Amino acid sequence: MRSKYGMLSPPGQVRLLQFLVQQFNSKNILEVGTFTGYAAFGMAEVMAPGGKVTGIELETFFCDFVNDRAKKNNLNVEVKEGEAISVLQSLAREGNQFDFIYIDCVKEEYYDYYKIIMENNMLPPQGIIVCDNVLWRGTSVTRSNDTGRKVDDFNTAISQDKRVSSARSQGAKGAAPLTNSWLRPCLLPGFCCLCLKQFWSRPYPNLPSLLGIC
Ligand SMILES: C[S@@+](CC[C@H](N)C(=O)[O-])C[C@H]1O[C@@H](n2cnc3c(N)ncnc32)[C@H](O)[C@@H]1O
């Protein structure tokens, strides 16, 4: 169980998510990979009035834990149990749209999630997807293991996808140098926010956005 603690998004990153949720005035939020609900509750705390966070989680224990805590604390958070790909497909079939999507699940499946979201119009034009771990401890740059290569393939596909405006930024899990053309990594959360201002100026206002957090 101890190793699972590392799955939590770090506090600085949840603060960044909250900041983005507030800036985008997000209401319908989806989190792919919910674990104990730390990021989900963080986003629920600041989402627009009447909003909802829908989580997707494979493990029954975490689903029950989060759904129970949500009920007890009167927070509109609901976790759906199952494999992320099949739950996403069923949300798509039901015609759901989410204006804020946080992807933090199986790294090798990120592109599958993305394709389901985009092909089924689940992200409205002003929506944003935030993906965790797009550096994957540097291995997405060095392509030195299978996961790193998959994450790099995902990063490359996103950066070439004209349907979204994308940026990559340092999150809260430590520094790693980036040498590609995306946003340079920032070490301090405050500085990170400054850089992201460029991102918020939204040069392509009709496009949804994708932010990768390293
Ligand atoms: C990195 S953790 C999520 C952390 C959470 N976003 C947070 O910030 O606290 C990834 C979660 O995805 C779940 N998971 C793993 N494989 C999955 C799958 N195929 N479908 C759905 N959830 C899965 C794990 O059980 C784990 O709780």
The ligand as a Tripos MOL2 file, in Angstrom:
@<TRIPOS>MOLECULE
LIG
   27    29     1     0     0
SMALL
NO_CHARGES

@<TRIPOS>ATOM
      1 C1         -2.0360    8.3680  -10.3100 C.3       1 LIG1
      2 S1         -3.4600    7.6840   -9.5780 S.3       1 LIG1
      3 C2         -4.6060    9.0210   -9.6280 C.3       1 LIG1
      4 C3         -4.3140   10.0750   -8.6120 C.3       1 LIG1
      5 C4         -5.3950   11.1170   -8.5180 C.3       1 LIG1
      6 N1         -5.6300   11.7350   -9.8080 N.3       1 LIG1
      7 C5         -4.9660   12.1710   -7.5170 C.2       1 LIG1
      8 O1         -4.5430   13.2410   -7.9440 O.co2     1 LIG1
      9 O2         -5.0320   11.9260   -6.3200 O.co2     1 LIG1
     10 C6         -4.0720    6.6390  -10.8410 C.3       1 LIG1
     11 C7         -5.3370    5.9110  -10.4820 C.3       1 LIG1
     12 O3         -5.7950    5.2300  -11.6430 O.3       1 LIG1
     13 C8         -6.3510    4.0000  -11.2530 C.3       1 LIG1
     14 N2         -6.2850    3.0970  -12.4110 N.ar      1 LIG1
     15 C9         -5.2640    2.3020  -12.8180 C.ar      1 LIG1
     16 N3         -5.5790    1.6520  -13.9480 N.ar      1 LIG1
     17 C10        -6.8300    2.0570  -14.2750 C.ar      1 LIG1
     18 C11        -7.6980    1.7590  -15.3470 C.ar      1 LIG1
     19 N4         -7.3440    0.9290  -16.3420 N.pl3     1 LIG1
     20 N5         -8.9030    2.3430  -15.3720 N.ar      1 LIG1
     21 C12        -9.2800    3.2040  -14.3960 C.ar      1 LIG1
     22 N6         -8.5030    3.5380  -13.3500 N.ar      1 LIG1
     23 C13        -7.2840    2.9680  -13.2900 C.ar      1 LIG1
     24 C14        -5.4870    3.5380  -10.0980 C.3       1 LIG1
     25 O4         -6.1860    2.6290   -9.2860 O.3       1 LIG1
     26 C15        -5.1640    4.8570   -9.4090 C.3       1 LIG1
     27 O5         -6.0460    5.0760   -8.3460 O.3       1 LIG1
@<TRIPOS>BOND
     1     1     2 1
     2     2     3 1
     3     2    10 1
     4     3     4 1
     5     4     5 1
     6     5     6 1
     7     5     7 1
     8     7     8 2
     9     7     9 1
    10    10    11 1
    11    11    12 1
    12    11    26 1
    13    12    13 1
    14    13    14 1
    15    13    24 1
    16    14    15 ar
    17    14    23 ar
    18    15    16 ar
    19    16    17 ar
    20    17    18 ar
    21    17    23 ar
    22    18    19 1
    23    18    20 ar
    24    20    21 ar
    25    21    22 ar
    26    22    23 ar
    27    24    25 1
    28    24    26 1
    29    26    27 1
@<TRIPOS>SUBSTRUCTURE
     1 LIG1         1 GROUP 0 **** ****
